[in-house]
């Protein structure tokens, strides 16, 4: 599959947080790319998994295939910043209201 560690974490979280309200996770690489993709990562929430299912895919299957990029692309949750010119670290923010 395709996707780096930030996208993989975002996909796994979206499955675990299915139907949870008022919870979001932002997981992005500060260099503007995540592994071999054009996405820095993703911002997911308790509705992400349902968006994937509505798009006709099985999120669990994509996670097992390490294909987080294509799953998050289907749900519309990828973050694409373009290269930022810096590589400080990964940024992971969990918001619970």
HUUR-V556677 format. One line per field, one symbol per residue. ss: DSSP state (h for helix, s for strand, l for the rest). phi: phi as a letter, one per 20 degrees, with the letter a starting at -180 (. if undefined). burial: I if it has 24 or more other C-alpha atoms within 12 Angstrom, else O. A space follows every 50 residues. Layout:
# HUUR-V556677
ss->???
phi->???
burial->???
This chain:
# HUUR-V556677
ss->llllhhhhhhhhhhhhllllllssssssslllllllllllsssssllhhh hhhhllllhhhhhhlllhhhhhhhhllssllllllllllsssssssl
phi->.cpdffffffffffffegmfelcbcdccefenccmededfqbccbfdggf ffffenddgfffffeldfgfffffemdfdddmgencberedccddcd
burial->OIIIIIIIIIIIIIIIIIOOOOOIIIIIIIIIIIIOIIIIIIIIIIIIII IIOOOOOIIIOIIOOIIIIIIIIIIIIIIIOOOOOOOOOIIIOOOOO
